[in-house]
Amino acid sequence: MSTGTAGAAMDLLTITDLHKRFGTGAHAVHANNAVSLNIRAGQIVGLLGHNGAGKTTLVNQIVGLTRPTSGSIVLDGIDAVAHPAAARRVTSVQAQANVPITGLTPQRAIELVGRIRGAGARRARIRAARLIEVLDLGRWARTPAQKVSGGIARLTAFAMCAVEPGRLVILDEPTNDVDPVRRRLLWRQIRVLADDGAAVLLVTHNVREAARAVDRLAVLDSGRVIARGAPDELVSSRAHPVVLEVLAHPGAVLEPPPWLGVDRTEGSRTVFGVPAGRETDAVAWVSRLREEGAIERYSLEPTSLEDVYVELTTHADHHHDHDQDAGNKEEQA
């Protein structure tokens, strides 16, 4: 996947040993715990984690809304902890909640943000028109914002962020409520931002979309980075290259062969990890179960990033594990 322009070798954002605690003593909550992360210009890095993993707290520290307990954040050469206002000037953010623009049309809102961020009237107008075109927003461009759907409002919020982007662009769940067709258009424009030289931090819990869109990933859980690397590196680091998903009939008892490991069970659905070279054996076993009426259906698929994510975040003792780096141990996300 492309990593953008010649400036891609430069780390634009460097976070080192970041801690954020709320409260004191035994009741303290460690929202971020020894987080280290870097993003280069021209690169899209996904920050992946479920609700409560610490993603929003981390973003709030990057943009100076929350002060770290300890650690450092350097953004485009700026000490973002000491000089949060200066760091904010080189950052564009699409928050998880849409910015209220009641009384404005999408076109007017996008142009206004462009002007606020320093673009001249002509540039802001041209840039807004281009984003409206590539995101297929034309029919709503002059519709009062209070009359557009949630998906159109979300695309408008992205365009407001991208019309005159900062050196760092933070996108928090940018595809929420967006229909599948325009979601693809949106992902193309996210890549354009990186190809034009911005560093993009994509905050999401949508594992499947992240796998296709990002250059590197950092998986955050309980405030810690528990894995990082390129999506294909994280997938290839897993013990089982193939998974077998089985949906059993109610009351059926599955007795898998010893070489077939159970990854997880969710009600009547069981996912098995299939060792390399045993795919044919796995299909033969599950085919017999289907003939006997024990299962309703099954599927055999390559291990996905979603499988890796579920395994990482449900591991019984992952809170005590060291960071699991896929690929170069020296390289951060």
Buried (B, 14 or more C-beta within 10 A) or exposed (E): BEBBBEBBEBBBBBBBEBBBBEEEEEEEEBBBBBBBBBBBBBBBBBBBBBEEBBBBBBBBBBBBEBEBBEBBBBBBEBEBBEEBEBBBBBBBBBBBEBBEBEEBBBBBBBBBBBBEBEBEEEBBBBBBBBBBEBBBBEEBBEBBBEEBEEBBBBBBBBBBBBBBBBBBBBBBBBBBBBBEEBBEBBBEBBBBBBBEBBBBBBBBBBBEBBBEBBBBBBBBBBBBBBBBBBBEBBBBBBEBBBBBBBBBEEEBEBEBEEBBBEBBEEEBEBBBBBBEEBBEBBBEBBEEBEEEEBBBEBEBEEBBBBBBBBBBBEBEEBEEEEBBBBBEEEEBB
